[in-house]
Amino acid sequence: MPQGIERLISNRKTRDRAAILLLIGIVLFMPPFARAALMDTQFAGIPLPVFYIFAVWIGLVVAAAAIAGPLARADEPAETGETPEGDG
C-alpha cells in the first residue's frame, strides 16, 4: 500500500479515536452513569460522587493527551520528498 494512503488511514483512525473519546466523555457524565455514583459511600476518604467526577475527568484528560500528539501530526502536510515543478 502506498505511504500516502497509509497516512490517510492513520489520520482517519486518529480522528475517529478523538470523536469516540468525546462520546465516551458525554456518556460517562450522563445521568444514568452519574446517578450510579450518587451513593452515600466514600472511597479513600473522598465521597464517591466527587471521586467519580474527578476520576472520569482525569481519565479523559490522560486519554486526550495520548491522542493529541498523533492528532497534531495528522494535521501536518505530508513530506513526500518531491520538489514542486516550476517554470524555471
C-alpha positions, -999 to 999 in steps of 0.1 A, spaced: 0 0 0 14 34 -9 26 56 20 2 84 13 -28 60 16 -14 46 49 -10 81 62 -46 89 53 -59 58 70 -38 66 101 -51 102 102 -87 89 99 -82 64 127 -68 92 150 -97 115 143 -121 86 149 -104 80 183 -108 116 192 -145 116 183 -150 83 203 -133 99 233 -157 128 232 -187 104 230 -173 83 259 -170 115 280 -205 126 272 -219 92 281 -200 89 314 -214 122 326 -250 115 316 -275 109 344 -276 71 344 -239 68 350 -236 98 372 -266 86 393 -248 53 399 -221 72 417 -245 91 440 -243 65 467 -236 77 502 -202 60 505 -166 71 505 -136 59 485 -102 66 502 -120 92 524 -135 110 494 -173 110 488 -180 87 458 -197 113 436 -166 136 439 -143 107 433 -163 96 402 -163 130 386 -126 136 391 -116 101 381 -136 103 348 -122 138 342 -86 127 348 -91 97 326 -105 119 298 -75 143 301 -50 115 300 -67 99 270 -69 133 252 -32 138 259 -24 104 244 -44 113 213 -31 149 210 3 140 196 -9 118 167 -38 143 161 -13 172 157 8 151 134 -23 143 113 -27 180 105 8 184 93 14 183 55 28 150 42 65 150 35 69 134 1 104 144 -6 94 156 -41 100 192 -52 72 210 -70 78 215 -106 81 251 -117 85 271 -149 121 279 -141 
